[in-house]
Amino acid sequence: MSGDTPDVFLGCVVLDAGTDSGHSPIPDEQEILMTATFINIISVDPAKQQEVVDILSQGTDDLIRHRPGFVSVTLLASADGSKVINIAEWESPDAAKATLGDPAAQEFAKKVAALGTPDPGVYKKVADFTADQA
């Protein structure tokens, strides 16, 4: 990663125009309303997994969820203890970038980075499936 943006928060970016249909094709690049989803896969020593989850939970509860444009965070812990996945949704890419640049958010990122190794990648949504409505 370049610049001062911590790897632990900036992993994968998914831009989504969002639709309510059962199957959503890739959104047109000209779409006006965009959301941003950051997906961070953090590899950890199984003995440190809960500590990483606790730091991410605290950072989300104390700081991230109060930021403008925040939508949600989902934290997943692998059954074998080796990974934590942080999925953060934002109303816009700009809202996400503003949070990533916040020094307080960067402090939480440094704590997580000291305990694990992020595995970043850039993704785009190619399809979205939901259950059939009866």
Residue pairs with C-beta under 8 A, 6 or more apart in sequence:
1 7
1 10
1 120
4 101
4 106
5 100
5 101
5 106
6 100
6 106
6 109
6 110
6 113
7 109
7 113
7 118
7 120
8 40
8 42
8 86
8 109
8 110
8 112
8 113
8 116
8 118
9 38
9 40
9 86
9 88
9 99
9 100
9 105
9 106
9 108
9 109
10 38
10 40
10 100
10 120
11 38
11 39
11 40
11 41
11 86
11 118
11 119
11 120
11 121
12 37
12 38
12 39
12 40
12 41
12 120
12 121
12 122
12 123
13 36
13 37
13 38
13 93
13 96
13 122
13 123
14 36
14 37
14 38
14 39
14 123
14 124
14 125
15 27
15 34
15 35
15 36
15 37
15 93
15 124
15 125
16 27
16 34
16 35
16 36
16 37
16 125
17 27
17 28
17 31
17 33
17 34
17 35
18 24
18 27
18 33
18 35
19 128
22 129
22 130
22 132
22 133
23 127
23 128
23 129
24 125
24 127
24 128
25 127
26 124
26 125
26 126
27 34
27 125
34 92
34 93
35 71
35 89
35 90
35 91
35 92
36 89
36 90
36 91
36 92
36 93
36 95
36 96
37 87
37 88
37 89
37 90
38 86
38 87
38 88
38 90
38 96
39 85
39 86
39 87
39 123
40 85
40 86
40 87
40 88
40 118
40 120
41 83
41 84
41 85
41 118
41 119
41 120
42 52
42 83
42 84
42 85
42 86
42 112
42 116
42 117
42 118
42 119
43 82
43 83
43 116
43 117
43 118
43 119
44 52
44 81
44 82
44 83
44 84
44 115
44 116
44 117
45 82
45 115
45 116
46 80
46 81
46 82
47 81
48 115
48 116
49 77
49 78
49 81
49 82
49 83
49 84
50 77
51 115
52 84
52 112
52 115
52 116
53 75
53 77
53 84
55 108
55 111
55 112
55 115
56 73
56 75
56 84
56 86
56 108
56 112
57 75
58 108
59 105
59 108
59 111
59 112
60 73
60 75
60 88
63 102
63 104
63 105
63 108
64 70
64 73
64 88
64 99
64 105
64 108
65 73
67 95
67 98
67 99
67 102
67 105
68 95
68 98
69 90
69 91
69 92
69 94
69 95
69 96
69 98
69 99
70 88
70 90
70 91
70 95
70 99
71 89
71 90
71 91
72 88
72 89
73 86
73 87
73 88
73 89
74 85
74 86
74 87
75 84
75 85
75 86
75 87
76 84
76 85
76 87
77 83
77 84
77 85
78 84
78 85
84 116
88 96
90 96
90 99
99 105
100 106
